[in-house]
Amino acid sequence: MNNGKKVLLGMTTDELKAVAKSLGMPAFTGGQMAQWLYVKQVRSIDEMTNLSKANREKLSEAYMVGAMDPIDCQKSVDGTIKYLFPVRCSDVSEEAAPSPHAPKFVETVFIPDGERATLCVSCQVGCKMNCLFCQTGKQGFEGQLTAADILNQIYSLPERDQLTNVVFMGQGEPMDNLDNVLKATQLLTAADAFAWSPKRITVSSVGIKGKLKRFLDESQCHVAISMHSPLHEQRAMLMPAERAMSIGEVVELLKQYDFTHQRRCSFEYICFAGMNDTLRHGQAIVKLVKGLECRINLIRFHTIPNVDLPGADEQRMEKLRDYLTSHGVFTTIRASRGQDIFAACGLLSTAKKESITQ
């Protein structure tokens, strides 16, 4: 996929300067490369025309930009577009079936909505968390995306100039690939790279001890926590990660940070009829988040194979929303987008696509 060449996409300006110096070029050449990559978003080294021809040739011998176009797309009736991106991956799982060396892919979802346009990016091929209601978890874990893999979903997106915000809510658990996720978000927000505001980026998590704290300390991006139940035993049944870091521990950690100004904290909550949308659950949520500036996003459950969970209807979701709102917890019902192309929350999986390429 890369002909043995190293990928420039995903490198910081300091790393690009080190590349320049290693090839006998002045360090400022690395700054020029950063401009070509992250401001002008070129596809090849040949386009870096303020580098001498000799330096471009020298750079091309060992390096390439590394951008990769999506190989497939599906369009929903509601305008949502799901793209299939090839990825290089680091830390490929040896258990990845049928072969750890087989081609890997991730799904990325573009969601236009009036003046807003959101991109839902992936950070892993598959996922280790195995949440009961999520199709990605049924795929298992197959590999970590590199920072280049993550950024390429934005860099090579046909609609990239329309984007207003990015959410790390695609395939994978961001805190389980924290180094690469942090590097990608740092490049997105660095003044000498993409120069986005952190307010344009939301990173989700089930909550992983140690990793979530590090993210909160090292990033100013918004955070979204997958709650799905405020009750320990029930959440553990739905989400095995609850055993390692409970939702109570997650909330106590979040209370140590300021979410009253620029940064936002939200909770994702898939509603299951009669299971987690009752008055008891509403009361428990109010008690759990008391004192924390946050919002709750209620999400409709999208059925996946071999999982017998009852989705809540609009009336039940509205009743829970109204209860939480009346008790001081700002709550919304998220519109379901892209369900007809399996692009909605919890439906992303590339297992079938990967098996076809073998």
C-alpha positions in Angstrom: 0.0 0.0 0.0 2.9 2.4 0.6 5.8 0.8 -1.4 8.0 0.9 1.7 7.8 4.6 1.9 7.0 6.5 5.2 3.9 8.6 5.4 4.2 12.4 6.0 0.5 12.9 6.8 0.1 12.7 10.5 3.5 14.2 11.3 3.9 17.3 13.4 5.9 20.3 12.3 8.7 19.2 14.6 8.7 15.8 13.1 8.7 17.2 9.6 11.7 19.4 10.5 13.5 16.3 11.7 12.7 14.6 8.4 14.1 17.6 6.5 17.3 17.6 8.6 17.8 13.9 8.2 17.8 14.4 4.4 20.3 17.2 4.6 17.7 20.0 4.1 17.4 23.1 6.2 15.0 22.7 9.1 12.6 25.4 7.8 11.8 23.0 5.0 9.8 21.0 7.5 7.6 24.1 8.1 7.1 24.4 4.4 6.0 20.8 4.2 3.5 21.3 7.1 2.0 24.2 5.1 1.6 22.0 2.0 0.1 19.2 4.0 -2.3 20.9 6.4 -3.1 24.2 4.8 -3.0 23.4 1.1 -3.7 19.7 1.6 -1.6 18.5 -1.4 -1.8 14.9 -2.6 1.9 14.5 -3.7 5.3 15.8 -2.9 5.7 17.1 -6.5 3.1 19.7 -5.6 5.3 21.2 -2.9 6.7 23.7 -5.4 8.7 25.9 -3.0 10.9 23.0 -2.3 13.7 22.7 -4.9 13.3 19.9 -7.4 16.3 18.1 -6.0 14.8 18.2 -2.5 11.5 17.0 -3.7 13.2 14.1 -5.5 15.2 13.3 -2.3 12.1 13.4 -0.2 10.1 11.3 -2.6 12.6 8.5 -2.5 11.7 7.7 1.1 8.5 9.5 1.8 5.0 10.1 0.4 2.1 12.3 1.5 0.1 9.1 2.2 -3.5 10.4 1.4 -5.8 7.6 0.3 -9.2 8.2 -1.3 -12.3 6.3 -0.2 -12.9 3.2 -2.2 -16.7 3.1 -1.8 -19.6 5.3 -0.7 -23.3 4.9 0.0 -25.8 7.7 0.0 -28.9 7.7 2.3 -32.2 9.1 1.4 -31.7 11.8 4.1 -28.4 13.0 2.5 -26.0 11.2 4.8 -23.1 9.6 3.1 -21.1 6.6 4.3 -17.5 6.3 3.0 -15.3 3.2 3.1 -11.6 4.1 3.7 -8.6 1.8 3.4 -6.3 2.1 6.4 -2.7 1.0 7.1 -3.1 0.3 10.8 -0.6 -0.1 13.6 -0.8 -2.8 16.3 -2.8 -5.1 14.1 -4.5 -7.8 16.2 -3.0 -11.3 15.6 -6.5 -12.6 16.2 -7.9 -10.6 13.3 -9.8 -13.2 11.1 -9.0 -14.6 8.8 -5.5 -12.9 8.5 -3.8 -10.1 10.4 -2.2 -9.2 7.1 -5.4 -8.8 5.1 -6.5 -5.4 3.9 -8.3 -3.3 6.5 -11.0 -0.7 6.2 -13.1 1.7 8.3 -16.4 3.4 7.7 -16.7 7.2 8.0 -20.0 9.0 8.0 -20.7 12.5 6.6 -23.9 14.1 7.9 -25.0 17.4 6.3 -27.7 19.3 8.3 -28.5 22.8 7.1 -25.5 25.0 7.7 -23.8 22.3 9.8 -21.9 19.4 8.4 -20.6 16.7 10.8 -18.1 14.0 10.1 -18.2 10.8 12.2 -14.6 9.4 12.1 -13.3 6.0 13.2 -10.2 5.3 15.3 -10.0 1.5 15.2 -10.8 -1.4 12.9 -13.5 -3.0 15.0 -13.5 -2.5 18.8 -12.5 -4.3 22.0 -15.4 -3.0 24.1 -18.0 -5.5 22.9 -21.0 -3.4 23.9 -24.1 -5.5 23.6 -26.0 -3.1 21.3 -23.2 -2.2 18.9 -22.4 -3.9 15.6 -18.8 -2.7 15.6 -18.2 -4.6 18.8 -19.4 -7.8 17.2 -16.7 -7.4 14.6 -14.0 -7.7 17.4 -10.8 -5.8 17.4 -8.6 -5.9 14.3 -6.2 -3.0 14.5 -5.4 0.6 15.7 -5.6 3.4 13.2 -2.5 5.6 12.9 -2.8 9.4 13.2 -2.5 9.4 9.4 -5.4 6.9 9.1 -7.6 9.1 11.3 -6.7 12.4 9.6 -7.1 10.9 6.1 -10.8 10.5 6.8 -10.9 14.3 6.8 -8.1 15.0 4.4 -9.5 12.8 1.6 -13.2 13.5 2.2 -14.8 14.9 -0.9 -16.8 17.3 1.2 -14.0 18.3 3.5 -14.4 22.1 2.8 -18.0 21.8 4.0 -17.1 20.4 7.5 -18.1 22.4 10.5 -17.3 19.7 13.1 -15.9 16.2 13.7 -17.0 13.6 16.2 -15.0 10.6 17.2 -18.0 8.3 17.3 -17.3 5.9 14.5 -15.7 2.5 14.8 -13.6 1.9 17.9 -13.0 3.3 21.4 -10.9 6.5 21.2 -9.3 6.0 24.7 -8.1 2.6 23.6 -6.1 4.3 20.8 -5.3 7.4 22.8 -1.8 8.2 21.5 -3.0 8.3 17.9 -6.3 10.1 18.7 -4.5 12.8 20.7 -2.0 13.3 18.0 -4.8 13.6 15.4 -6.7 16.1 17.5 -3.6 18.1 18.3 -2.8 18.4 14.6 -6.4 19.4 13.9 -6.1 22.2 16.4 -2.5 23.2 16.0 -1.9 26.7 14.6 0.7 25.3 12.2 -1.5 22.5 11.0 -5.3 22.5 10.5 -5.8 25.3 13.0 -9.4 24.3 14.0 -10.9 25.4 17.2 -11.2 22.5 19.8 -14.9 23.4 19.9 -15.3 21.8 16.5 -14.2 18.4 17.8 -16.0 15.9 20.1 -14.3 12.7 21.3 -16.5 9.9 22.7 -15.6 7.2 25.3 -17.1 4.4 27.4 -14.7 5.6 30.1 -11.3 3.9 30.5 -9.4 4.4 33.8 -6.3 6.5 33.4 -6.8 7.1 29.7 -9.9 9.3 30.1 -8.1 11.5 32.7 -5.1 11.8 30.3 -7.4 12.9 27.5 -9.1 15.5 29.7 -5.7 16.8 30.8 -4.1 17.0 27.4 -7.0 18.1 25.2 -9.5 20.9 25.2 -11.9 19.0 22.8 -15.5 18.3 23.9 -16.0 14.9 25.5 -19.0 12.6 25.1 -19.5 9.6 27.4 -21.5 6.6 26.5 -23.8 6.1 29.5 -26.8 4.0 28.4 -27.7 3.2 32.0 -27.0 5.0 35.3 -27.2 1.7 37.2 -24.0 -0.3 37.7 -25.2 -3.8 37.1 -27.4 -3.0 34.1 -24.6 -0.9 32.5 -22.2 -3.8 33.0 -24.6 -6.1 31.2 -24.8 -3.7 28.3 -21.2 -2.5 28.4 -18.5 -4.8 29.9 -16.2 -1.7 30.3 -18.4 -0.7 33.3 -16.5 -3.4 35.3 -13.2 -1.6 34.8 -14.4 2.0 35.2 -18.0 2.5 36.5 -20.2 5.3 35.3 -20.0 6.7 38.8 -16.2 6.9 38.6 -16.5 8.5 35.2 -18.8 11.2 36.5 -16.7 11.9 39.6 -13.7 12.3 37.3 -15.6 14.7 35.0 -16.6 16.8 38.0 -12.9 17.8 38.5 -13.0 19.7 35.1 -14.6 22.9 34.0 -17.4 22.5 31.5 -19.0 25.8 32.1 -17.3 27.8 29.3 -15.7 26.7 26.1 -15.7 22.9 26.6 -18.7 20.7 26.6 -19.5 17.4 28.4 -22.3 15.2 27.1 -23.7 11.7 27.7 -24.9 9.4 24.9 -27.9 7.4 26.0 -29.5 4.7 23.7 -33.1 4.1 24.9 -34.4 0.6 25.4 -38.2 0.3 26.0 -38.9 -0.5 29.7 -35.2 -1.3 30.3 -33.4 2.0 30.8 -36.1 4.6 30.1 -38.2 4.4 33.2 -38.8 6.9 36.0 -36.3 5.0 38.2 -33.6 5.6 35.5 -34.5 9.2 35.1 -34.2 9.7 38.9 -30.9 7.9 38.9 -29.5 10.0 36.1 -30.5 13.3 37.8 -28.8 12.1 41.0 -25.7 10.9 39.1 -25.0 14.1 37.2 -26.0 16.6 39.9 -23.3 19.3 40.1 -21.9 18.5 36.6 -22.6 20.9 33.7 -23.6 18.5 31.0 -26.2 17.5 28.5 -27.9 14.1 27.7 -28.4 13.0 24.1 -31.1 10.4 23.9 -30.6 8.0 20.9 -32.9 5.6 19.2 -31.8 2.0 19.2 -31.1 0.5 15.8 -31.6 -3.2 15.7 -28.6 -5.4 15.0 -28.6 -9.2 14.3 -28.8 -11.6 17.1 -29.4 -9.0 19.8 -32.9 -9.0 21.3 -33.2 -5.5 22.8 -36.4 -3.5 22.6 -36.0 0.0 21.1 -38.0 2.8 22.8 -40.5 4.6 20.7 -40.7 8.4 20.3 -43.3 8.8 23.1 -41.2 7.0 25.7 -38.1 9.0 24.7 -40.0 12.3 24.9 -41.2 11.3 28.4 -37.7 10.7 29.6 -36.4 13.9 28.0 -39.2 15.9 29.6 -38.5 14.4 33.0 -34.8 15.1 32.8 -35.2 18.6 31.5 -37.8 19.5 34.2 -35.2 18.4 36.8 -32.4 20.6 35.4 -30.6 18.2 33.1 -30.5 19.6 29.5 -31.7 16.7 27.3 -32.2 16.3 23.6 -33.4 13.5 21.3 -30.8 13.0 18.5 -32.3 12.6 15.1 -31.5 9.2 13.5 -29.5 9.7 10.3 -28.4 7.2 7.6 -30.2 4.1 9.0 -31.1 2.9 5.5 -27.3 2.6 4.6 -26.4 1.2 8.1 -24.6 4.5 9.0 -26.6 5.3 12.1 -25.3 5.0 15.7 -24.1 1.5 16.5 -24.4 0.1 13.0 -20.9 0.6 11.6 -18.9 -2.6 10.7 -16.4 -3.5 8.0 -16.2 -7.2 8.8 -18.2 -8.2 5.7 -16.3 -5.9 3.4 -13.0 -7.2 4.7 -14.0 -10.8 4.1 -14.9 -10.0 0.5 -11.4 -8.6 -0.2 -9.6 -11.7 1.1 
